[in-house]
Amino acid sequence: MTMVSNVEKLEKLEAKFTSDDVEWRVGSTTKDKSKGMALPYITNRAIQQRLDQVVGKGYWKNKYVPWHNGSQLCELSIKVVYEDGSFEWIDKIDGAECSDFEAIKGGLSDSMSATRSDLF
């Protein structure tokens, strides 16, 4: 079995997502809601599949932590295993408010999903 280096894993994690992984939602709208700004985002499903493929299903996890006014934080953790068998969890946290569309589900997805256009 060939081991993939940490550099190769980072490159795979940072690779641009395909257009199949991009969905759109309406951002800010005009007062009468007749026009809105289209915002691309990477789906939560695509992020989970990328993590499964690159680091493995047992080597990452996430948890949601309630924040203020109904918003939530998502803590994403990746297990790093060293050559001597020791390991540590590396954590990153980001958050989002409840969204206008499917408020709770949208907020959970937004807290994990990327909305940066440099990812696709």
LINVENLIN-V627199 format. One record per residue. RES is the residue in one letter. NEAR is the number of other C-alpha atoms within 12 Angstrom. Layout:
[[RES,NEAR] [RES,NEAR]]
//
This chain:
[[M,3] [T,4] [M,12] [V,15] [S,16] [N,16] [V,12] [E,14] [K,21] [L,16] [E,15] [K,21] [L,24] [E,18] [A,17] [K,21] [F,27] [T,18] [S,16] [D,15] [D,24] [V,25] [E,25] [W,19] [R,22] [V,19] [G,18] [S,16] [T,15] [T,11] [K,8] [D,8] [K,11] [S,10] [K,12] [G,15] [M,14] [A,14] [L,19] [P,25] [Y,33] [I,33] [T,31] [N,26] [R,21] [A,27] [I,35] [Q,28] [Q,19] [R,27] [L,28] [D,20] [Q,18] [V,28] [V,29] [G,20] [K,17] [G,18] [Y,23] [W,28] [K,25] [N,29] [K,21] [Y,26] [V,21] [P,21] [W,19] [H,12] [N,12] [G,19] [S,25] [Q,29] [L,28] [C,29] [E,25] [L,26] [S,24] [I,28] [K,24] [V,22] [V,20] [Y,12] [E,10] [D,7] [G,9] [S,10] [F,13] [E,14] [W,19] [I,17] [D,18] [K,20] [I,22] [D,27] [G,29] [A,32] [E,27] [C,24] [S,23] [D,17] [F,17] [E,14] [A,17] [I,21] [K,22] [G,25] [G,30] [L,33] [S,36] [D,37] [S,36] [M,35] [S,33] [A,32] [T,27] [R,16] [S,18] [D,14] [L,23] [F,21]]
//
